Amino acid sequence: MSDHQLVKTPVVKKAKERKTPFFTKDLVKCVIVLASIALVASLLLGVMNWLTYVDPDETIMKEVAGYFGIDLSAVSKDESMAGENVNACFVAKDGDTVLGYCFYAVGTGAKDGTMELLVYINGEGVITEITCYSQGETAGYFDKVEKANKSKYIGIDVDDIDGLTLIGSKDTPSGAGQINAISGATYTSKGYHNAVAAAVNAYKQNKGVA
């Protein structure tokens, strides 16, 4: 062999790399397991919501029945007496005699949003009770207003007034239906007042005495 003769170097072919499939059996199993867990969790949550659901209408109707001392069947929801900021009205009867109304009213303008009150007006048009259904005011504000002003609304004959008006905490009422705001809780006073005023307006509009 000549010194100048080239020696061919054998070419070593690279083994083809085996591509891992995107969806492996383990990945598919994992997806199936997670989907099953999510499905079961959703079903359990649905069952829990169904078991723990409380019908707000039924809750209020039971309260109304207890307040008037009548059977639950004697309380009905009157959609026609709902109005601006009044979600519903519940009527309590003794036979054909209307004992009173309970207005589920929303008070806008409160410090932390809105508050929801149940305002009771008897068959003669007198505010007899106000209870809180829901409120999210800063601790102490709502209690302060309720303690100071609730008694000012109760006893008002709404047939004898044009409406309710909230005035300054230091102003002197000059007419029927004027209520002083509570110093240091002006916005909470406004929310409370607006809920009661909404109930009064709904009552007057539907009783034909507006």
PEHUTA-V850823 format. One line per field, one symbol per residue. ss: DSSP state (@ for helix, = for strand, . for the rest). phi: phi as a letter, one per 20 degrees, with the letter a starting at -180 (. if undefined). burial: 1 if it has 9 or more other C-alpha atoms within 8 Angstrom, else 0. A space follows every 10 residues. Layout:
BEGIN
ss->???
phi->???
burial->???
END
This chain:
BEGIN
ss->.......... .......... ....@@@@@@ @@@@@@@@@@ @@@@@@@@@@ @@...@@@@@ @@@@@@@@.. .@@@===.@@ @.=..===== ====..==== ========== ..======== ==...===== =====..... @@@@@@@@@@ @@@...=@@@ ....===... .......=== .....@@@@@ @@@@@@@@@@ @@@@@@@...
phi->.ffeffefef eefffffeff ffeeffffff ffffffffff ffffffffff fdfdffffff fffffffemc fgfedcedff efafmcfacd ddccmeeeer cceedddenf fdoccdcdde cffendfdac ceeabcfggn ffgffffedg ffefofeffe cfrdcedffd fegdbfnecf fegnbfffff ffffffffff fffffeemdf
burial->0000000000 0000000000 0000000100 0000000000 0000000000 0000000010 1101110001 0001110100 1110111111 1111000111 1111111111 1011111111 1110111101 0000101000 1101110111 0111111110 1011011000 0010001111 1100111111 1111111111 1111100000
END
